[in-house]
């Protein structure tokens, strides 16, 4: 069990291979090199953020906290929107209307392709910056062997792994966006209400729960918890807004509310690496 108090952390500026200013907090991360690796971050972008239409070999869950993020034909995310971005599916282009704050979870998907850690990504971006430059989400090579123009993440992944990135066939053709105000609360126990947003291939499940003052609830299994608002405890440790928790399979966390607690719960899929997909970084 790993609790991180995101509300007490400072934002740092990211060396962003996409375009525009990007500040973030690295909250909870998995184990690099494993098919189930993941990274949970709070990202703050601004109206100069620029990312072309692209796709990935991993999955994403996004939760909009502040501002509006546009994904072109795929729709806009306003506060309270939860988005599921399946591996292999194109999305974007992406931009922000003013400042936007988003919780982003990126993780290995059902294909077993894994997820390149932030440290590995930054190391690869630094190496590529010696032979070219990143502009608006695209890597432009000026010297050496390789493609002269390539998606930024794809270029970093291929540089790190020394082989072409093969994208999994998308099981969903586009991101799935759900607004908080369109999903009804369900009373599931005394003092406990839940909003189930969806269950996706591989076992990824997204929901929000609220605990009334003094109520308690146990959460178990491989999952990520993020405190949206309120205050309370996880076990014996006090938590407040933007605290995060990663539970491994077989672990249980006891939540208890003070004046009240609202928590995002993301159940992680069970991923087995496939021989053709397993790599050092993924």
Secondary structure, DSSP 8 states (H G I E B T S, - for coil): -EEEEGGGS--EE---SSBS-EEEEEEEE--TTSTT-EEEEEEEE-TT-BB-SB--SSEEEEEEEEEEEE-GGG-EE-TTEEEEE-TT--B--BEEEEEEEEEEEEE--TTS-----HHHHHHHHHHHTTTEEEETTEEEE-SSSS-SEEEHHHHHHHHHHTS-------SSSS-EEEEGGGS--EEEETTEEEEEEEE-TTS-EEEEEEEETT-EEEEESSEEEEEEEEEEEETTEEEETTEEEEE-TT-EEEEEEEEEEEEEEEE-------TTT--S--
